[in-house]
Protein backbone atom coordinates (compact mmCIF):
# COMPACT_ATOMS: atom_id res chain seq x y z
CA UNK A 1 0.00 0.00 0.00
CA UNK A 2 2.97 2.34 -0.38
CA UNK A 3 3.12 5.31 -2.69
CA UNK A 4 6.20 5.33 -4.88
CA UNK A 5 7.86 7.02 -7.84
CA UNK A 6 10.57 5.43 -9.94
CA UNK A 7 13.00 8.32 -10.68
CA UNK A 8 15.44 10.16 -8.35
CA UNK A 9 15.80 7.33 -5.84
CA UNK A 10 18.37 8.07 -3.11
CA UNK A 11 18.29 7.63 0.64
CA UNK A 12 20.66 10.03 2.38
CA UNK A 13 18.85 10.35 5.71
CA UNK A 14 19.96 8.71 8.93
CA UNK A 15 17.56 6.48 10.89
CA UNK A 16 16.96 9.21 13.49
CA UNK A 17 16.28 11.79 10.78
CA UNK A 18 13.81 9.45 9.08
CA UNK A 19 11.96 8.93 12.35
CA UNK A 20 11.84 12.66 12.99
CA UNK A 21 10.58 13.37 9.49
CA UNK A 22 7.89 10.73 9.71
CA UNK A 23 6.62 12.17 13.00
CA UNK A 24 6.49 15.68 11.49
CA UNK A 25 4.49 14.41 8.50
CA UNK A 26 2.21 12.42 10.79
CA UNK A 27 1.50 15.42 13.03
CA UNK A 28 0.76 17.68 10.07
CA UNK A 29 -1.49 15.28 8.18
CA UNK A 30 -3.43 14.16 11.26
CA UNK A 31 -4.42 17.80 11.82
CA UNK A 32 -5.85 17.92 8.29
CA UNK A 33 -7.96 14.76 8.17
CA UNK A 34 -11.56 15.89 8.47
CA UNK A 35 -13.26 13.48 10.85
CA UNK A 36 -17.03 13.36 10.62
CA UNK A 37 -17.31 14.30 6.92
CA UNK A 38 -20.58 13.27 5.27
CA UNK A 39 -18.74 11.62 2.38
CA UNK A 40 -18.06 7.90 2.61
CA UNK A 41 -17.28 4.90 0.43
CA UNK A 42 -20.36 3.26 -1.08
CA UNK A 43 -20.00 0.07 0.92
CA UNK A 44 -19.58 1.35 4.49
CA UNK A 45 -21.82 2.92 7.11
CA UNK A 46 -19.06 3.45 9.69
CA UNK A 47 -17.42 6.59 8.34
CA UNK A 48 -15.55 7.65 11.48
CA UNK A 49 -13.64 4.38 11.55
CA UNK A 50 -12.82 4.71 7.84
CA UNK A 51 -11.61 8.28 8.37
CA UNK A 52 -9.08 7.06 10.92
CA UNK A 53 -7.94 4.35 8.50
CA UNK A 54 -7.61 6.98 5.80
CA UNK A 55 -5.38 9.09 8.00
CA UNK A 56 -3.11 6.14 8.77
CA UNK A 57 -2.91 5.10 5.14
CA UNK A 58 -2.04 8.59 3.96
CA UNK A 59 0.70 8.86 6.56
CA UNK A 60 2.24 5.53 5.58
CA UNK A 61 1.99 6.39 1.90
CA UNK A 62 3.59 9.80 2.30
CA UNK A 63 6.37 8.50 4.51
CA UNK A 64 7.23 5.58 2.30
CA UNK A 65 7.39 7.75 -0.81
CA UNK A 66 9.40 10.47 0.92
CA UNK A 67 12.11 8.07 1.98
CA UNK A 68 12.57 6.90 -1.61
CA UNK A 69 13.33 10.31 -3.14
CA UNK A 70 16.38 12.51 -3.14
CA UNK A 71 16.16 15.30 -0.54
CA UNK A 72 18.72 17.52 1.22
CA UNK A 73 19.83 16.46 4.68
CA UNK A 74 17.38 17.21 7.53
CA UNK A 75 14.80 18.85 5.25
CA UNK A 76 11.28 18.75 6.71
CA UNK A 77 8.89 19.05 3.72
CA UNK A 78 5.41 19.49 5.15
CA UNK A 79 3.13 21.92 3.31
CA UNK A 80 0.70 24.26 5.03
CA UNK A 81 -3.06 23.63 4.75
CA UNK A 82 -4.51 24.82 1.45
CA UNK A 83 -7.07 27.58 1.96
CA UNK A 84 -8.67 26.93 -1.42
CA UNK A 85 -9.44 23.22 -1.07
CA UNK A 86 -11.72 20.76 -2.86
CA UNK A 87 -13.98 18.38 -0.96
CA UNK A 88 -14.39 14.77 -2.12
CA UNK A 89 -17.38 13.52 -4.05
CA UNK A 90 -20.29 11.56 -2.63
CA UNK A 91 -23.59 9.86 -3.41
CA UNK A 92 -24.94 12.15 -6.14
CA UNK A 93 -27.01 11.27 -9.20
CA UNK A 94 -29.91 12.29 -11.39
CA UNK A 95 -32.66 9.83 -12.27
CA UNK A 96 -34.34 10.48 -15.63
CA UNK A 97 -37.71 8.76 -15.89
CA UNK A 98 -39.35 7.44 -19.05
CA UNK A 99 -41.48 10.57 -19.37
CA UNK A 100 -38.38 12.79 -19.30
CA UNK A 101 -38.85 14.09 -15.76
CA UNK A 102 -35.72 14.34 -13.62
CA UNK A 103 -35.17 13.59 -9.95
CA UNK A 104 -32.00 14.85 -8.23
CA UNK A 105 -31.31 11.93 -5.92
CA UNK A 106 -28.85 13.64 -3.59
CA UNK A 107 -31.61 16.15 -2.70
CA UNK A 108 -34.46 13.63 -2.60
CA UNK A 109 -35.72 12.37 0.75
CA UNK A 110 -35.35 8.72 1.66
CA UNK A 111 -38.33 6.56 0.71
CA UNK A 112 -40.40 6.43 -2.47
CA UNK A 113 -39.07 8.89 -5.07
CA UNK A 114 -41.24 7.84 -8.05
CA UNK A 115 -43.96 5.49 -9.17
CA UNK A 116 -44.51 4.15 -12.67
CA UNK A 117 -47.07 1.62 -13.89
CA UNK A 118 -46.51 -1.39 -11.63
CA UNK A 119 -43.15 -0.07 -10.48
CA UNK A 120 -42.03 1.66 -7.27
CA UNK A 121 -38.64 3.40 -7.08
CA UNK A 122 -37.21 3.90 -3.60
CA UNK A 123 -34.18 5.74 -2.25
CA UNK A 124 -32.67 4.02 0.78
CA UNK A 125 -30.86 5.58 3.74
CA UNK A 126 -27.59 4.09 2.47
CA UNK A 127 -27.83 6.02 -0.80
CA UNK A 128 -29.17 3.26 -3.05
CA UNK A 129 -31.89 3.32 -5.66
CA UNK A 130 -34.16 0.27 -5.56
CA UNK A 131 -36.65 -0.81 -8.23
CA UNK A 132 -39.54 -2.95 -7.03
CA UNK A 133 -42.00 -4.49 -9.49
CA UNK A 134 -45.33 -5.19 -7.84
CA UNK A 135 -46.51 -8.79 -8.24
CA UNK A 136 -50.08 -7.50 -8.51
CA UNK A 137 -49.26 -5.18 -11.44
CA UNK A 138 -47.83 -7.18 -14.33
CA UNK A 139 -48.35 -4.30 -16.76
CA UNK A 140 -44.84 -2.83 -16.53
CA UNK A 141 -43.79 -1.73 -20.02
CA UNK A 142 -40.41 -3.13 -21.06
CA UNK A 143 -40.22 -0.56 -23.86
CA UNK A 144 -39.87 2.33 -21.42
CA UNK A 145 -36.45 3.27 -20.10
CA UNK A 146 -34.96 5.06 -17.14
CA UNK A 147 -31.47 6.56 -16.99
CA UNK A 148 -29.36 7.25 -13.92
CA UNK A 149 -26.50 9.73 -14.34
CA UNK A 150 -23.71 10.56 -11.92
CA UNK A 151 -21.97 13.93 -12.32
CA UNK A 152 -18.33 14.67 -11.67
CA UNK A 153 -17.90 14.22 -7.94
CA UNK A 154 -20.75 11.71 -7.81
CA UNK A 155 -21.28 7.98 -7.34
CA UNK A 156 -24.41 5.89 -6.85
CA UNK A 157 -25.73 2.36 -6.45
CA UNK A 158 -28.85 1.14 -8.21
CA UNK A 159 -30.70 -2.14 -7.73
CA UNK A 160 -32.23 -2.99 -11.11
CA UNK A 161 -35.72 -4.46 -11.65
CA UNK A 162 -34.30 -8.01 -11.89
CA UNK A 163 -32.44 -7.71 -8.58
CA UNK A 164 -29.02 -7.10 -10.15
CA UNK A 165 -26.88 -4.45 -8.48
CA UNK A 166 -24.84 -1.75 -10.22
CA UNK A 167 -22.40 0.75 -8.71
CA UNK A 168 -21.78 3.80 -10.90
CA UNK A 169 -18.53 5.76 -10.68
CA UNK A 170 -18.25 9.51 -11.28
CA UNK A 171 -19.32 11.01 -14.60
CA UNK A 172 -21.15 7.86 -15.72
CA UNK A 173 -24.63 6.88 -16.84
CA UNK A 174 -26.72 3.72 -17.12
CA UNK A 175 -29.81 3.39 -19.32
CA UNK A 176 -32.07 0.41 -18.58
CA UNK A 177 -35.67 -0.74 -19.19
CA UNK A 178 -38.19 -0.39 -16.40
CA UNK A 179 -38.74 -4.17 -16.68
CA UNK A 180 -36.71 -7.00 -18.22
CA UNK A 181 -39.57 -8.82 -19.94
CA UNK A 182 -37.93 -9.77 -23.26
CA UNK A 183 -35.39 -12.44 -24.19
CA UNK A 184 -32.45 -10.44 -22.80
CA UNK A 185 -31.59 -7.92 -20.10
CA UNK A 186 -29.87 -5.10 -21.96
CA UNK A 187 -28.46 -1.89 -20.50
CA UNK A 188 -26.32 0.89 -21.97
CA UNK A 189 -23.31 2.21 -20.03
CA UNK A 190 -21.11 5.25 -20.43
CA UNK A 191 -18.23 5.78 -18.02
CA UNK A 192 -17.52 3.15 -15.37
CA UNK A 193 -19.62 0.72 -13.37
CA UNK A 194 -19.28 -2.41 -11.27
CA UNK A 195 -21.97 -5.07 -11.80
CA UNK A 196 -23.26 -7.92 -9.65
CA UNK A 197 -25.72 -9.68 -11.93
CA UNK A 198 -28.51 -11.94 -10.73
CA UNK A 199 -28.26 -15.26 -12.54
CA UNK A 200 -30.84 -16.10 -15.20
CA UNK A 201 -29.59 -18.64 -17.77
CA UNK A 202 -32.64 -18.07 -19.95
CA UNK A 203 -32.21 -14.33 -20.12
CA UNK A 204 -28.61 -13.12 -20.64
CA UNK A 205 -27.58 -9.74 -19.28
CA UNK A 206 -25.82 -7.46 -21.80
CA UNK A 207 -23.93 -4.23 -21.19
CA UNK A 208 -23.59 -2.17 -24.37
CA UNK A 209 -21.56 0.96 -24.94
CA UNK A 210 -18.48 2.52 -26.49
CA UNK A 211 -17.86 -0.02 -29.30
CA UNK A 212 -18.27 -3.19 -27.22
CA UNK A 213 -20.94 -5.40 -25.66
CA UNK A 214 -20.42 -7.54 -22.56
CA UNK A 215 -22.71 -10.57 -22.19
CA UNK A 216 -23.18 -12.41 -18.90
CA UNK A 217 -25.53 -14.90 -17.27
CA UNK A 218 -24.72 -14.23 -13.61
CA UNK A 219 -21.43 -12.76 -12.49
CA UNK A 220 -19.42 -9.91 -10.93
CA UNK A 221 -17.43 -7.62 -13.22
CA UNK A 222 -16.26 -4.05 -13.78
CA UNK A 223 -16.39 -2.04 -17.01
CA UNK A 224 -14.28 1.09 -17.48
CA UNK A 225 -15.29 2.80 -20.72
CA UNK A 226 -14.63 6.50 -20.17
CA UNK A 227 -14.37 8.42 -23.41
CA UNK A 228 -11.13 10.12 -22.29
CA UNK A 229 -9.35 6.82 -21.61
CA UNK A 230 -7.47 5.14 -24.46
CA UNK A 231 -8.52 1.59 -23.51
CA UNK A 232 -11.90 0.07 -22.59
CA UNK A 233 -11.27 -2.38 -19.74
CA UNK A 234 -13.60 -5.17 -18.63
CA UNK A 235 -12.43 -6.99 -15.50
CA UNK A 236 -14.03 -10.25 -14.35
CA UNK A 237 -14.18 -11.24 -10.69
CA UNK A 238 -16.68 -14.12 -10.80
CA UNK A 239 -18.37 -16.26 -13.45
CA UNK A 240 -17.64 -15.72 -17.14
CA UNK A 241 -18.44 -13.04 -19.67
CA UNK A 242 -18.21 -12.70 -23.44
CA UNK A 243 -16.86 -9.43 -24.81
CA UNK A 244 -17.88 -8.56 -28.37
CA UNK A 245 -16.73 -5.78 -30.69
CA UNK A 246 -17.53 -5.15 -34.39
CA UNK A 247 -15.37 -7.99 -35.67
CA UNK A 248 -14.11 -9.88 -32.64
CA UNK A 249 -15.36 -11.67 -29.53
CA UNK A 250 -13.81 -13.60 -26.69
CA UNK A 251 -14.71 -15.15 -23.34
CA UNK A 252 -12.78 -14.03 -20.28
CA UNK A 253 -12.34 -15.93 -17.02
CA UNK A 254 -12.17 -14.74 -13.40
CA UNK A 255 -8.99 -12.76 -12.81
CA UNK A 256 -8.73 -11.73 -16.47
CA UNK A 257 -9.28 -8.37 -18.12
CA UNK A 258 -10.22 -7.63 -21.71
CA UNK A 259 -8.78 -4.50 -23.27
CA UNK A 260 -10.07 -2.76 -26.39
CA UNK A 261 -8.06 0.22 -27.59
CA UNK A 262 -9.87 3.24 -28.96
CA UNK A 263 -10.31 2.88 -32.72
CA UNK A 264 -9.25 -0.79 -32.67
CA UNK A 265 -11.85 -3.55 -32.45
CA UNK A 266 -9.41 -6.33 -31.56
CA UNK A 267 -9.63 -7.62 -28.00
CA UNK A 268 -6.55 -8.25 -25.86
CA UNK A 269 -6.71 -10.43 -22.73
CA UNK A 270 -4.40 -9.79 -19.76
CA UNK A 271 -4.21 -10.90 -16.15
CA UNK A 272 -6.20 -8.40 -14.14
CA UNK A 273 -5.32 -6.44 -11.05
CA UNK A 274 -8.77 -7.09 -9.60
CA UNK A 275 -8.14 -5.05 -6.46
CA UNK A 276 -7.20 -2.06 -8.54
CA UNK A 277 -10.12 -2.44 -10.92
CA UNK A 278 -12.77 -2.11 -8.20
CA UNK A 279 -10.82 0.10 -5.79
CA UNK A 280 -13.05 3.08 -6.66
CA UNK A 281 -16.13 1.09 -5.60
CA UNK A 282 -14.45 0.28 -2.27
CA UNK A 283 -13.57 3.92 -1.64
CA UNK A 284 -9.98 4.15 -2.95
CA UNK A 285 -7.86 5.90 -5.49
CA UNK A 286 -5.59 3.13 -6.77
CA UNK A 287 -2.60 3.66 -9.04
CA UNK A 288 -0.21 1.11 -10.48
CA UNK A 289 2.57 2.46 -12.70
CA UNK A 290 0.27 5.36 -13.59
CA UNK A 291 1.59 8.57 -15.16
CA UNK A 292 0.54 11.98 -13.88
CA UNK A 293 -2.21 12.47 -16.47
CA UNK A 294 -3.80 9.12 -15.58
CA UNK A 295 -3.74 10.12 -11.91
CA UNK A 296 -5.19 13.55 -12.61
CA UNK A 297 -8.06 12.18 -14.70
CA UNK A 298 -9.24 10.26 -11.64
CA UNK A 299 -8.91 13.34 -9.43
CA UNK A 300 -10.73 15.48 -11.99
CA UNK A 301 -13.77 13.20 -11.98
CA UNK A 302 -13.94 12.74 -8.22
CA UNK A 303 -13.35 16.35 -7.14
CA UNK A 304 -15.36 17.86 -10.03
CA UNK A 305 -12.48 19.98 -11.19
CA UNK A 306 -10.63 20.81 -14.41
CA UNK A 307 -6.91 20.06 -14.70
CA UNK A 308 -4.43 22.28 -16.52
CA UNK A 309 -0.71 21.75 -17.17
CA UNK A 310 1.94 24.47 -17.26
CA UNK A 311 5.46 23.93 -18.60
CA UNK A 312 7.13 20.57 -19.14
CA UNK A 313 5.95 18.12 -16.50
CA UNK A 314 8.64 15.57 -15.54
CA UNK A 315 7.83 11.93 -16.15
CA UNK A 316 6.79 10.10 -12.99
CA UNK A 317 5.18 6.72 -12.42
CA UNK A 318 2.97 6.27 -9.37
CA UNK A 319 1.84 3.17 -7.49
CA UNK A 320 -0.28 3.09 -4.35
CA UNK A 321 -3.75 3.73 -2.93
CA UNK A 322 -5.42 6.44 -0.89
CA UNK A 323 -8.95 6.69 0.48
CA UNK A 324 -11.17 8.90 -1.66
CA UNK A 325 -12.85 10.52 1.37
CA UNK A 326 -10.06 13.07 1.89
CA UNK A 327 -9.84 16.59 0.50
CA UNK A 328 -7.92 17.17 -2.73
CA UNK A 329 -5.10 19.02 -0.98
CA UNK A 330 -4.25 15.89 1.02
CA UNK A 331 -3.86 13.82 -2.14
CA UNK A 332 -1.83 16.58 -3.80
CA UNK A 333 0.45 16.77 -0.75
CA UNK A 334 1.49 13.18 -1.40
CA UNK A 335 2.03 13.80 -5.10
CA UNK A 336 4.21 16.84 -4.32
CA UNK A 337 6.90 14.53 -2.98
CA UNK A 338 7.60 13.58 -6.61
CA UNK A 339 8.85 17.09 -7.42
CA UNK A 340 5.68 17.86 -9.35
CA UNK A 341 3.83 20.90 -8.04
CA UNK A 342 0.16 21.79 -7.84
CA UNK A 343 -2.02 24.73 -6.99
CA UNK A 344 -5.79 24.93 -6.66
CA UNK A 345 -7.54 27.94 -8.18
CA UNK A 346 -11.30 27.76 -7.84
CA UNK A 347 -12.45 24.70 -9.79
CA UNK A 348 -9.04 24.11 -11.37
CA UNK A 349 -5.95 22.15 -10.39
CA UNK A 350 -2.88 23.52 -12.15
CA UNK A 351 0.05 21.11 -12.50
CA UNK A 352 3.55 22.62 -12.82
CA UNK A 353 7.14 21.29 -12.84
Buried (B, 14 or more C-beta within 10 A) or exposed (E): EBBBBEEEEEEEBEEEBBEBBBEEBBEBBBEBBBEEBEBBBBEBEEBEEBBEBBBBBBBBBBBBBBBBBEBEEEEEBBEEEBEEBBBBBBBBBBBBBBEEEEBEBBEBEEEEBBEBEBBBBBBEEEBBBBBBBEEEEEEBBEEBBBBBBBBBBBBBBBBBBBBBBBBBBBBBBBBBBBBBBEEEBBBBBBBBBBBBBBEBEEBBBBBBBBBBBBBBBBBBBBBBBBEEBEBBBBBBBBBBBBBBBEEBBBEBEBEBBBBBEEEEEEBEBEEBBBEBBBBBBBBBBBBBEBEBEBBBBBBBBBBBBEBEBEEEBEEBBBBBBBBBBBBBBBBBBBBBBBBBBBEBEEEBBBBEE
